[in-house]
Amino acid sequence: MPAPSFRRAKWSIAAFFCFLGFQYGTWVSRLPALKTRLDLGAGEVGLLLMACGAGAAASFPLVAVLMRRLGSRRLCLASAVCLVAVLAALSAVPDYPLAIAATCADGVAVGCLNVAMNAQGAALERRYERTAMSRLHATFSAGLLAAALLTSGVTTLTASVPAHFAVAGALLLLLPAVARSGLLTHTEPQAPGEPKRNRRLTRPSWTTLLMGCAMAFGTITEGAMNDWSTLYLKDVVKASATVAPLGIAVVSVMMLLARVFADRWRTRWGDGRVVRTGSAVAAAGLVLALPAGGVVPALLGFACVGLGAAAITPCVYVAAAGHGSDALALVAAMGTTGLLAGPALIGFVASATNLTLGMATVAASALVVTLAATWIPWRGRVPAAAG
């Protein structure tokens, strides 16, 4: 089979990023209905979400083995099928223990697809020597938006979760079916010092641990804003109930826009400079905004976080993929751990002191990314993606 063109491969890989955002957005948007049907409390709903994250974080050994045995192309397709099956299971689970099992399985499948599709994105850049990863990550956000719009449309017609998930599942199956032929069949790069055909997990190198550190603190910086920005605006800045949700909106819009243009920045300045500058901008924005107080400084600080953090994870994924599937799987798992631990860490600091210092923890996390990025051996600049 001839290799697909750059444009065809890019859109095929983007379909899986969109798939992951759409699948996650679909079931999370129906948490209120699942809560009512299973008669759950707020704590039990929190455990459902934690089970999903724990499954993704704990999937590292399995993902590393599957990447070696199946390759990123087949793992993308297998993970997509599993995620549709999980969606069907969540629509019909009769009790809470089975719901926990289903969301844990969802997390494992998410971990597999996350590593496989980022390996595809890195292989795309390596094969065609053109940047594309930031725009691929932007399509994940597009999938989340599409899921929200579908949920809104379906719920105006019926409150049935099985009916909603059946429609979503059918749409999800179309994406890998259409994109399958455009995926890349690639030979993954060999990790430095790793013997050829070695099927065992390799001991992570110092560089891999640095990339994992940058990923973990980058996801803390990125994810914490979704969990705490609204509460900060409401409780500390005393914003109205109408203005408080704008924190999430500002971060999300800036991050989406930045990811659309970040591949051009990577081409012009290189991945290392983009990560160092972006994380420094995120830290500086919050450091200046928090003491100033007020709604406008807070929103400007949050915008700096969205702008600065947008390219961290795409660039780190590309760097990790260059060190083999074991490195990529470990870095992805550390990123998920940061996403899980971040909100709890900020909550702990806020309860011990106050929420302003809790938000300052986000700025400190961004500074850790800046420091880690100075030691990571980034690749050189490559031409930009056309279109």
Secondary structure as GFF3:
##gff-version 3
##sequence-region A 1 387
A	DSSP	alpha_helix	6	29	.	.	.	ID=ss1
A	DSSP	alpha_helix	31	38	.	.	.	ID=ss2
A	DSSP	alpha_helix	42	57	.	.	.	ID=ss3
A	DSSP	alpha_helix	60	92	.	.	.	ID=ss4
A	DSSP	alpha_helix	96	128	.	.	.	ID=ss5
A	DSSP	alpha_helix	133	157	.	.	.	ID=ss6
A	DSSP	alpha_helix	161	179	.	.	.	ID=ss7
A	DSSP	three_ten_helix	180	182	.	.	.	ID=ss8
A	DSSP	alpha_helix	206	231	.	.	.	ID=ss9
A	DSSP	pi_helix	232	236	.	.	.	ID=ss10
A	DSSP	alpha_helix	246	269	.	.	.	ID=ss11
A	DSSP	alpha_helix	271	292	.	.	.	ID=ss12
A	DSSP	alpha_helix	295	309	.	.	.	ID=ss13
A	DSSP	alpha_helix	312	321	.	.	.	ID=ss14
A	DSSP	alpha_helix	325	352	.	.	.	ID=ss15
A	DSSP	alpha_helix	355	373	.	.	.	ID=ss16
###
